[in-house]
Amino acid sequence: MLQPHTLLAVNVLDASSLLAAFGALGVAVIMFAETGLLVGFFLPGDSLLFTAGLLCVPGATSGPQLHLVQVIPAALAGALIGAQVGYVIGRRGGRALLAKSGNKSLHKGAERAEELLAKYGHGKAIVLARFIPVVRTVLNPLCGVLDVPAKTFAIWQVVGGTVWAVGVVLAGYGLGSSVPNIDHYLLPIIGLVVVVSVIPIALELLKARRSSGGAQ
């Protein structure tokens, strides 16, 4: 059982800290919060999955030892159940909840999510959104708000969620298995994962700035 002082020491923005404190259970909880609850948009989804994969390689790091047979089901459960909960929240008033939020990142994410749905259609947009931070948080309730058919949403969120969650975990596991002394490079690697995960947002912000500049 975790002691109170351990809980206080956990940094929710740091994947390694979360995994050291909660293990595979932490993966499930964070995936659920990031994909199902609007307040979870800031959580480290990509880096958490990647780091969890690394920690599944025996002896690869000095961090806690995790196991793929626990991490993958936990990641899937959190990501898939979270998305369905987000969809239900959207059906029951997600637009109002979003309107009450003053967070610019959430509103930008909502705009991008609507663009994805309009440009690619339901299925492709739901899958692509899994790989874009913030957008994957907002798109699920937005699908509920926009009355995307429940069956369509369920099918494609399972496809996208499975590819994303399992793929990122296995990417971490594969790198940890192939690179000796991966522990020496853990922080730079996690930093690179974070940078790569925010590239889509940076590109969209740049695109929006150019569009607004051209409209003046």
Secondary structure, 3 states (H helix, E strand, C coil): CCCHHHHHHCCCCCHHHHHHHHHHHHHHHHHHHHHHCHHHCCCCHHHHHHHHHHHCCCCCCCCCCCCHHHHHHHHHHHHHHHHHHHHHHHHCCHHHHHHHCCCHHHHHHHHHHHHHHHHHHHHHHHHHHCCCCCHHHHHHHHHHHCCCCHHHHHHHHHHHHHHHHHHHHHHHHHHHHHCCCHHHHHHHHHHHHHHHHHHHHHHHHHHHHHHHHHHC
